[in-house]
Amino acid sequence: MGCPYKANGLYSRMSVGAVLLAAGASARMGGRPKALLELGGVPLVLRQLIALSGAGVDEVVVVLGHHGDAIEAVVRAFPITLVRNPSPDDGQVSSVRLGLAALSPKLDAVIVALADQPLIDAQDIVALISAYRKRGDASMIVPRVKRTDGTNVPGNPVMFDATLREEWLAGGADLACRKWRERNPGRVHWLDTDNQRYSVDIDTPEDLERFAASTGHRLVWPAAYAQEAVA
């Protein structure tokens, strides 16, 4: 599909790839794969794939690690690339690097997304892409969400110029999204927004309760993990 962007007064095609991170152990959720939590009967990892596809993203690499077989069984029907992180406990940066390396070389921009954000939809991805087109000289777009208490927090997904991927892959293993933007604030453009969807993710059982209280919707474990959740 591709994402249109304006260049020299004309609309040209922008090729966008995405890395979807789903390699974590979900230790704080009792070792159950939070990417498979369901909202409205749809696993969170599938909701992310639907959002990325609906926004016109050209290709997606899903990085698996812990719970890889269970998550692969849910997503394998999608036209995506699956990559296994053999050492997911090395941290998120190791999964980011594997995902970036698996993307096609001829991309204009890359999105890095998390599999455990229940509310992100295609409209949110489109807004991120639109902000990227208007970024000026910056290399990366990061949502910055204004919370109800007035504080601002970085959100996800993030999007950056594909040349930045080459910098990361050629550099040290510990250099990726968060650390890079801390070291290069002048190359970051913040998407300031009150859209709370960018800042909602699920890490703990308490997050599940907060999500239900704030949205009126419950995230439900699939049958294979429901008994573990009760125990």
Secondary structure, 3 states (H helix, E strand, C coil): CCEEEEECCEEEEECEEEEEEECCCCHHHCCCCHHHCEECCEEHHHHHHHHHHHCCCCEEEEEECCCHHHHHHHHCCCCCEEEECCCHHHCHHHHHHHHHHHCCCCCCEEEEEECCCCCCCHHHHHHHHHHHHCCCCCCEEEEEEECCCCCEEECCCEEEEHHHHHHHHHCCCCCCHHHHHHHCHHHEEEEEECCHHHHCCCCCHHHHHHHHHHHCCCCECCHHHHHHHHC
